Amino acid sequence: MNFEILAGSLLVISFLFLVWIVSKKTSELKNLPPKENIIPVKKIKEKIKQKATIYWKGGIPNFYDFLQKTILKMREFFIKADNKMLNLLLSLKEKTDKSKTDFDDYWKDIKSTLRNKEKKIESKTNQEQFEKQENREQEKVESEQNQNQDKNKENNTPA
């Protein structure tokens, strides 16, 4: 219950703090100049319009040549991009395959060390069991000898 109250109050306080920061910075954000894009889209559009008007003025066959050239250039661009992506994917696949083998070797090493430890533990427990069994047999033999000695003592004592 206390945790819910604490979490709720923290949520409300953080929301109010966020609203306060945004209200302080809105005036500064309004005064900022517009952000320029990395790719100059407006310049590219203007160049295309200029070339299109030049080709249209020259006649329709020139426009088809222009379209053909631009489509071929776009195709070359996409093929280059595709090849780069393919190379990146292949290098990534090689890295993951390499890391998988390293990872598999890691787990194989761990398994082998665990098996060795288990064998050692099993051999120790087998030795301990064998020693316990020998101790029991010795105790039985000793107790039988003691009983026999007691009987011999009772038989040898004059009544």
C-alpha positions as MATLAB code, in Angstrom:
seq = 'MNFEILAGSLLVISFLFLVWIVSKKTSELKNLPPKENIIPVKKIKEKIKQKATIYWKGGIPNFYDFLQKTILKMREFFIKADNKMLNLLLSLKEKTDKSKTDFDDYWKDIKSTLRNKEKKIESKTNQEQFEKQENREQEKVESEQNQNQDKNKENNTPA';
ca = [
       0.000    0.000    0.000;
       2.768    2.427    0.930;
       4.635    1.487   -2.228;
       1.621    2.389   -4.380;
       1.286    5.790   -2.715;
       4.998    6.437   -3.132;
       4.964    5.387   -6.806;
       1.875    7.504   -7.555;
       3.286   10.602   -5.887;
       6.601   10.142   -7.724;
       4.732    9.857  -11.029;
       2.724   13.045  -10.398;
       5.775   15.026   -9.264;
       7.852   13.929  -12.265;
       5.007   14.802  -14.663;
       4.671   18.275  -13.126;
       8.427   18.796  -13.340;
       8.373   17.781  -17.006;
       5.548   20.237  -17.758;
       7.462   22.996  -15.963;
      10.629   22.362  -18.019;
       8.710   22.297  -21.307;
       6.903   25.536  -20.479;
      10.252   27.234  -19.701;
      11.920   26.072  -22.912;
       9.119   26.635  -25.439;
      10.123   30.260  -26.025;
      13.682   29.200  -26.768;
      12.492   26.427  -29.065;
      10.362   28.883  -31.040;
      13.379   31.120  -31.666;
      15.571   28.321  -33.067;
      16.188   28.275  -36.840;
      14.710   25.364  -38.797;
      16.841   22.240  -38.853;
      18.662   21.414  -42.073;
      18.394   17.867  -43.338;
      21.417   15.721  -43.952;
      20.192   14.976  -47.463;
      19.402   18.243  -49.308;
      15.992   17.192  -50.615;
      15.021   20.680  -51.820;
      18.183   21.036  -53.892;
      17.662   17.614  -55.435;
      14.060   18.450  -56.317;
      15.131   21.738  -57.895;
      17.818   20.018  -59.984;
      15.328   17.415  -61.169;
      12.821   20.126  -62.103;
      15.476   22.076  -64.000;
      16.663   19.014  -65.905;
      13.080   17.970  -66.615;
      12.221   21.386  -68.033;
      15.382   21.341  -70.155;
      14.529   17.910  -71.525;
      10.867   18.857  -72.089;
      11.912   21.883  -74.082;
      14.184   19.713  -76.193;
      11.330   17.392  -77.002;
       9.776   14.174  -75.705;
      12.545   11.736  -76.794;
      15.062   13.670  -74.681;
      12.726   13.335  -71.696;
      12.606    9.569  -72.173;
      16.390    9.492  -72.279;
      16.427   11.502  -69.081;
      14.001    9.074  -67.413;
      16.026    6.122  -68.610;
      19.278    7.583  -67.267;
      17.771    8.493  -63.898;
      16.179    5.070  -63.528;
      19.496    3.396  -64.368;
      21.300    5.597  -61.849;
      18.706    4.744  -59.208;
      19.086    1.056  -60.052;
      22.875    1.289  -59.682;
      22.460    3.041  -56.357;
      20.093    0.366  -55.042;
      22.351   -2.435  -56.273;
      25.343   -0.870  -54.502;
      23.320   -0.451  -51.332;
      22.120   -4.049  -51.604;
      25.686   -5.310  -52.036;
      26.851   -3.354  -49.006;
      23.978   -4.721  -46.930;
      24.773   -8.237  -48.131;
      28.428   -7.816  -47.157;
      27.407   -6.524  -43.744;
      25.050   -9.460  -43.261;
      27.739  -11.950  -44.273;
      30.277  -10.429  -41.904;
      27.697  -10.461  -39.131;
      26.912  -14.103  -39.870;
      30.612  -14.984  -39.717;
      30.953  -13.207  -36.380;
      27.925  -14.977  -34.922;
      29.122  -18.351  -36.213;
      32.514  -17.699  -34.694;
      30.986  -16.650  -31.392;
      28.705  -19.703  -31.406;
      31.678  -22.021  -31.762;
      33.496  -20.157  -28.999;
      30.383  -20.339  -26.872;
      29.979  -24.051  -27.604;
      33.614  -24.652  -26.687;
      33.033  -22.783  -23.450;
      30.107  -25.002  -22.500;
      31.979  -28.138  -23.569;
      34.832  -27.152  -21.265;
      32.413  -26.597  -18.413;
      30.717  -29.958  -19.049;
      34.027  -31.795  -19.147;
      35.204  -30.196  -15.891;
      31.885  -31.049  -14.236;
      32.119  -34.652  -15.435;
      35.667  -34.902  -14.093;
      34.539  -33.513  -10.755;
      31.611  -35.936  -10.664;
      33.947  -38.838  -11.375;
      36.247  -37.711   -8.593;
      33.323  -37.375   -6.211;
      31.985  -40.787   -7.230;
      35.391  -42.376   -6.731;
      35.678  -40.699   -3.317;
      32.213  -41.861   -2.291;
      32.982  -45.380   -3.533;
      36.190  -45.378   -1.512;
      34.361  -44.094    1.547;
      31.668  -46.736    1.182;
      34.283  -49.432    0.752;
      36.146  -48.218    3.837;
      32.921  -48.115    5.864;
      32.073  -51.638    4.807;
      35.563  -52.829    5.781;
      35.226  -51.067    9.144;
      31.874  -52.775    9.747;
      33.317  -56.162    8.874;
      36.258  -55.549   11.197;
      33.896  -54.472   13.972;
      31.835  -57.626   13.477;
      34.943  -59.767   13.595;
      36.159  -57.967   16.720;
      32.780  -58.253   18.418;
      32.663  -61.989   17.613;
      36.168  -62.384   18.995;
      35.185  -60.513   22.155;
      32.110  -62.716   22.557;
      34.193  -65.828   22.074;
      36.713  -64.593   24.626;
      33.921  -63.873   27.101;
      32.517  -67.357   26.610;
      35.949  -68.871   27.041;
      36.422  -66.848   30.225;
      33.082  -68.035   31.569;
      33.908  -71.635   30.761;
      37.389  -71.382   32.292;
      36.272  -69.780   35.531;
      35.578  -72.365   38.327;
      32.088  -72.392   39.631;
];
